[in-house]
Amino acid sequence: MTKLWPVKTIGPTIPSMYLDKRLHDDKEYGLSVFEPITDSCMKWLNKKPTPSVIYVSFGSIAQVGLEQMEELAMGLKMSNKNFLLVGENQKKTNFPRILPRRHLRMD
């Protein structure tokens, strides 16, 4: 991965089907660096100056409580920076409760 992009993964990148079987249709290994699931995120990112976006990602294992998520959201808002806040299942996280609708997109 680091040969292609200046990123490092944190946490398991093993598909759920082989790790904990919670997501039966998750059978793909690795990160989709060449085939993004949607390009809406890339289009948005391409409009932003380099490096001006804070990326925060919670995978399938992270358990973040409401108070922690509220603190994180307040910090991101107060930073006045563009940000991407990603969770394994945004509908089950606290994102809808803490972020104004204009900051929220659930695909």
N, C-alpha and C positions, 0 to 999 in steps of 0.2 A: 504494500500500500504506500509506504513512504517513498518508493521510487517514482510513483505517479503523482502524488499530492503531498503537500507538507502537513499531513494529519496523522494522528495516532488514534486508534480505537481504544475505548475504555469499556470493559465489561465483555460479556460473551458475544461473539458474532456467529455462534452456532444457531441454526434455525430452531425455533421452538419445537417443531415436530420431533427433532432428535434430542432436544435438551429436556424439556418438561412436558411436551405434548399438549400444552394449553391452546396453541393455535395450530389446528390440524392442517391448514393450507399453507403454513410457513415452512417451506422445504428448501428455500434458496440460501446458499452460503454466501457470505461476504456482503460487502456494501455495493450498492448499485451506482458506481461512479460513472459508468459509461451509459447506462440506461436508467435515467431518473424515472420514478413512478409518474410524476407529472412535471411539466415544465413551468408551471405557474410560479413555483418557488425560485427557479433559476431566472425567470424573466424579472421577478421582483429584485433578486440579488444583483442582476446585471445593471439595474438602474441606480444602484447605490455605489458611492465612491469606495475605493479600496483603501485600507481595511476599515470599514465603518459599521459592520454588523456584528453584534454579540450573538453567539450561537450557544444555546443551552439545551441539552438533550437528556431526557430521562428514558432509559430503555425499559425493558419488560420486567426487570428485577427491582428497580428503585421504588421505594415506598416513601413518598413525600406527603407529610401531613398538611392540613389546611393552613396552620399557622406558618409553617416553613414556606409554603407556596405563596402565601400573602407577603411575607418578607421579601422573597425573591422577586415577586411582581412589583412591589414598591421600589425595590432597588433598581430594577430595569426601567421602570417609568421615570424615576428621579435621575437616571443617567442621561436622559434625553438622547439616547442612541437608538438606532434601529436594532431590532432583535428578532431572533427566531427562537421560540420556546417550543420544544418538541417533546411529546410524550408518546408512549406506546399506544395508548388508547385515550385520546383527548376527551372523549365523551365520559370516560370513567374517572378522569382526573378532576382536580378542582379548577382547571383553567376557566371554565365558563363562569364560575362564581367570583373570580378575582379580577378578570380582565374585562375592560369595556368591550362591547360588541365590535367596535371598529378595529380592535387589535386581534380579534379571534377569527380564525378560519379553520374549520374542521372538515377535512376531506376524507 
